[in-house]
Amino acid sequence: MRSTRYKKTNRRQAYEAKRRRRSNIIAAISTAIAAAFLYILVPLTPGWSKVKLSFFNWDVLVKTFPKLLDAFLLNVMIFAWSAPLIAILGLLIALARNTQSPALFPLRIFGATFTDVFRGVPVILTVYLIGFGIPGLGLPRPWNSPYIWGTLALVLTYSAYVAEIFRSGIESVHKSQRAAALSLGLSERQAMRDVILPQAIRNVVPSQMNMLIALQKDVSLLSFIGPVEIFRQAGVFKSLMANFTPYVGAALIFLVVTIPSTRYADYLMARQMRARE
């Protein structure tokens, strides 16, 4: 009986492996055909020579790429100090919205208002309003720095989205978990801290990874209020050289950073789905 079941399992695995190989071969062939069509047809278009000169100029790329990398370090720095602040504020807002105490009902109202406002206003508008509005009060240095207020705009906007992701994670934990913790003598605070939050945070890690990827790209929006990060530096080179290749170089740098992060987020989601099956 056991040997028969073992043979059936082996046959099933062999069949699935064969199907995967066949699917991979078909996907590789179709991709190669599509790439060949693009490689052949795009250069035949009437304006390709001008587009190639304006957007894919190798000499311009080589000349500007090192400076773009230097400017990208500023993006990384802003991202590095924004991400922890967003995580902390987002978690606090989620906890405020999830509080069960009637005495803390104003916190629930504040959390709901916060998420509604900052999810409803486009990021670029928040950057403009805070980045130009607060320094316009005539604050002394360094409190009029666009780095401070640009970071605040990103933190407020992304905290609203992160808070909702945390809240969905908290609500995804079955109510029996909370009830079991309370029946063991834990307080509401202890149940949230020791039982609910660890499970909720684990559930939302893939979604939060996608938010980190989006934040890395949206740091470039701060260029509109002053910081010379990679997007602004590419614009400077575009004006100096009358060529759009620096923008292509900036896009390549972003792709090198975001594609591995995106694939890792997909891997986490797939692993999470397998664990639930």
C-alpha positions as CSV (number, residue, x, y, z in Angstrom):
1,M,0.0,0.0,0.0
2,R,2.8,2.4,1.0
3,S,4.8,1.5,-2.1
4,T,1.9,2.1,-4.4
5,R,1.3,5.5,-2.8
6,Y,5.0,6.3,-3.2
7,K,4.9,5.4,-6.9
8,K,1.9,7.6,-7.5
9,T,3.7,10.5,-5.8
10,N,6.8,10.0,-7.9
11,R,4.7,9.9,-11.1
12,R,2.9,13.0,-10.1
13,Q,6.1,14.9,-9.4
14,A,7.6,13.7,-12.7
15,Y,4.5,14.9,-14.5
16,E,4.6,18.3,-12.9
17,A,8.3,18.7,-13.6
18,K,7.7,17.8,-17.2
19,R,4.9,20.4,-17.4
20,R,7.2,23.1,-15.8
21,R,10.0,22.4,-18.3
22,R,7.5,22.6,-21.2
23,S,6.1,25.9,-19.9
24,N,9.6,27.3,-19.5
25,I,10.6,26.3,-23.0
26,I,7.5,27.9,-24.5
27,A,8.0,31.1,-22.5
28,A,11.6,31.4,-23.5
29,I,10.8,30.9,-27.2
30,S,7.9,33.4,-27.2
31,T,10.1,36.0,-25.3
32,A,12.9,35.5,-27.8
33,I,10.5,36.0,-30.7
34,A,9.1,39.2,-29.2
35,A,12.6,40.6,-28.5
36,A,13.7,39.8,-32.0
37,F,10.7,41.7,-33.4
38,L,11.4,44.7,-31.3
39,Y,15.1,44.6,-32.2
40,I,14.3,44.4,-35.9
41,L,11.2,46.7,-36.2
42,V,12.1,49.6,-33.9
43,P,15.2,50.7,-35.8
44,L,13.1,50.8,-39.0
45,T,10.8,53.5,-37.7
46,P,11.4,57.0,-39.3
47,G,12.5,58.8,-36.1
48,W,14.6,56.1,-34.5
49,S,18.0,57.8,-35.3
50,K,16.9,61.0,-33.6
51,V,15.4,59.2,-30.6
52,K,18.6,57.1,-30.3
53,L,20.8,60.3,-30.3
54,S,18.6,62.1,-27.8
55,F,17.8,59.2,-25.3
56,F,20.5,56.5,-25.8
57,N,23.7,58.5,-26.4
58,W,26.5,56.3,-25.0
59,D,29.0,59.2,-24.6
60,V,26.6,61.3,-22.6
61,L,25.7,58.3,-20.4
62,V,29.4,57.6,-19.6
63,K,30.0,61.3,-18.8
64,T,27.0,61.8,-16.5
65,F,26.6,58.4,-14.9
66,P,29.1,58.9,-12.0
67,K,27.5,62.1,-11.0
68,L,24.1,60.5,-11.1
69,L,25.3,57.8,-8.8
70,D,26.6,60.5,-6.4
71,A,23.2,62.2,-6.4
72,F,21.5,58.8,-5.9
73,L,23.3,58.6,-2.5
74,L,21.1,61.5,-1.4
75,N,18.0,59.5,-2.3
76,V,19.3,56.6,-0.3
77,M,20.0,58.8,2.7
78,I,16.5,60.4,2.6
79,F,15.0,56.9,2.3
80,A,17.1,55.6,5.1
81,W,15.9,58.1,7.7
82,S,12.3,58.2,6.4
83,A,11.5,54.5,6.4
84,P,11.9,53.9,10.2
85,L,9.8,57.1,10.9
86,I,7.1,55.9,8.6
87,A,7.0,52.4,10.1
88,I,6.8,53.8,13.7
89,L,4.1,56.4,12.9
90,G,2.1,54.0,10.7
91,L,2.1,51.4,13.5
92,L,0.9,54.0,16.0
93,I,-1.9,55.2,13.8
94,A,-3.0,51.6,13.2
95,L,-3.0,50.9,16.9
96,A,-5.0,54.1,17.5
97,R,-7.6,53.1,14.9
98,N,-7.8,49.6,16.4
99,T,-8.2,50.7,20.0
100,Q,-11.2,49.2,21.8
101,S,-11.4,51.5,24.8
102,P,-14.4,54.0,24.7
103,A,-12.1,56.5,26.5
104,L,-9.7,56.4,23.6
105,F,-12.4,57.0,20.9
106,P,-10.9,60.4,20.0
107,L,-7.7,58.5,19.0
108,R,-9.8,56.4,16.6
109,I,-11.3,59.5,15.1
110,F,-7.8,61.1,14.7
111,G,-6.4,57.9,13.1
112,A,-9.3,57.7,10.6
113,T,-9.0,61.4,9.8
114,F,-5.3,61.1,9.3
115,T,-5.5,58.2,6.9
116,D,-8.4,59.8,5.0
117,V,-6.5,63.1,4.5
118,F,-3.1,61.9,3.6
119,R,-4.3,59.0,1.4
120,G,-6.7,61.4,-0.4
121,V,-4.1,64.1,-1.3
122,P,-1.5,63.3,-4.0
123,V,2.1,62.9,-2.7
124,I,3.3,65.8,-4.8
125,L,0.7,68.2,-3.4
126,T,1.7,67.3,0.1
127,V,5.3,67.8,-0.8
128,Y,4.5,71.3,-2.2
129,L,2.2,72.3,0.6
130,I,4.6,71.3,3.4
131,G,7.9,71.9,1.6
132,F,7.0,75.5,0.6
133,G,4.4,76.4,3.2
134,I,6.3,75.7,6.5
135,P,9.6,77.3,5.4
136,G,7.5,80.3,4.3
137,L,6.8,81.0,8.0
138,G,10.3,82.5,8.1
139,L,11.9,79.9,10.4
140,P,15.7,80.2,11.0
141,R,18.2,77.7,9.8
142,P,18.2,74.7,9.8
143,W,14.5,74.6,10.4
144,N,13.7,76.0,6.9
145,S,15.6,73.1,5.3
146,P,13.7,71.4,2.4
147,Y,15.3,68.1,3.6
148,I,13.4,68.3,6.9
149,W,10.0,69.4,5.5
150,G,10.3,67.2,2.4
151,T,11.0,64.2,4.6
152,L,8.0,65.2,6.8
153,A,5.7,65.2,3.7
154,L,6.8,61.7,2.7
155,V,6.5,60.4,6.3
156,L,3.0,61.8,6.7
157,T,1.8,60.5,3.3
158,Y,3.3,57.0,3.5
159,S,2.4,56.6,7.2
160,A,-1.3,56.7,6.2
161,Y,-0.8,53.9,3.7
162,V,1.4,51.9,6.0
163,A,-1.1,52.3,8.9
164,E,-3.9,50.8,6.8
165,I,-1.7,47.8,5.9
166,F,-0.8,47.3,9.6
167,R,-4.5,47.6,10.5
168,S,-5.5,45.0,7.9
169,G,-2.8,42.7,9.3
170,I,-4.2,43.2,12.8
171,E,-7.7,42.4,11.7
172,S,-6.5,39.4,9.8
173,V,-5.5,37.7,13.1
174,H,-8.5,35.7,14.2
175,K,-10.5,37.1,17.2
176,S,-10.0,33.8,19.0
177,Q,-6.3,34.7,19.4
178,R,-7.3,37.8,21.4
179,A,-9.9,35.9,23.4
180,A,-7.4,33.2,24.3
181,A,-4.8,35.7,25.4
182,L,-7.4,37.5,27.6
183,S,-8.6,34.2,29.1
184,L,-5.0,33.5,30.1
185,G,-5.0,36.7,32.2
186,L,-3.2,39.0,29.8
187,S,-4.4,42.6,29.6
188,E,-5.6,44.1,26.3
189,R,-2.2,45.9,25.9
190,Q,-0.3,42.7,26.5
191,A,-2.5,40.7,24.2
192,M,-1.9,43.2,21.4
193,R,1.8,43.4,22.1
194,D,2.7,39.8,22.6
195,V,0.0,37.9,20.6
196,I,-1.7,40.0,17.9
197,L,1.1,42.3,16.7
198,P,3.8,39.5,16.0
199,Q,1.3,37.7,13.8
200,A,0.0,40.8,12.1
201,I,3.4,42.2,11.2
202,R,4.5,38.8,9.8
203,N,1.3,38.8,7.6
204,V,1.9,42.2,6.1
205,V,5.7,42.0,5.4
206,P,5.2,41.5,1.6
207,S,2.8,44.4,1.4
208,Q,5.1,46.7,3.4
209,M,8.0,45.7,1.0
210,N,6.0,47.1,-1.9
211,M,5.5,50.3,0.1
212,L,9.3,50.6,0.6
213,I,9.8,50.2,-3.1
214,A,7.3,52.9,-3.9
215,L,9.0,55.2,-1.2
216,Q,12.4,54.7,-2.8
217,K,11.0,56.1,-6.1
218,D,8.9,58.9,-4.6
219,V,12.0,60.4,-2.8
220,S,12.6,61.9,-6.2
221,L,9.6,64.2,-5.7
222,L,11.5,66.2,-3.2
223,S,13.6,67.6,-6.1
224,F,10.7,70.0,-6.7
225,I,11.4,71.8,-3.5
226,G,15.2,72.0,-3.7
227,P,17.3,68.9,-2.9
228,V,19.6,67.9,-5.7
229,E,19.0,64.2,-5.8
230,I,19.2,62.0,-8.8
231,F,16.1,63.3,-10.7
232,R,17.1,66.9,-10.3
233,Q,20.7,66.1,-11.2
234,A,19.5,64.4,-14.4
235,G,17.5,67.5,-15.2
236,V,20.5,69.7,-14.8
237,F,22.5,67.5,-17.2
238,K,19.6,67.4,-19.6
239,S,19.6,71.2,-19.7
240,L,23.4,71.5,-20.0
241,M,23.7,68.9,-22.8
242,A,20.3,69.3,-24.5
243,N,20.0,65.5,-24.2
244,F,17.6,63.2,-22.4
245,T,20.1,60.3,-21.9
246,P,20.7,61.3,-18.2
247,Y,17.1,60.5,-17.5
248,V,17.6,57.1,-19.0
249,G,20.7,56.7,-16.8
250,A,18.7,57.6,-13.7
251,A,16.0,55.1,-14.7
252,L,18.6,52.4,-15.0
253,I,19.9,53.1,-11.5
254,F,16.4,52.9,-10.1
255,L,15.8,49.6,-11.9
256,V,19.0,48.1,-10.5
257,V,17.7,48.9,-7.0
258,T,14.0,48.2,-7.3
259,I,13.9,45.0,-9.4
260,P,15.6,42.8,-6.8
261,S,13.4,44.3,-4.1
262,T,10.3,43.6,-6.2
263,R,11.3,40.0,-6.8
264,Y,12.0,39.6,-3.1
265,A,8.6,41.0,-2.3
266,D,7.1,38.5,-4.8
267,Y,9.0,35.7,-3.2
268,L,7.7,36.6,0.2
269,M,4.1,36.7,-1.1
270,A,4.5,33.3,-2.7
271,R,6.0,31.8,0.4
272,Q,3.2,33.2,2.5
273,M,0.6,31.8,0.1
274,R,2.3,28.3,0.3
275,A,2.3,28.5,4.1
276,R,-1.5,29.1,4.1
277,E,-2.2,26.1,1.8
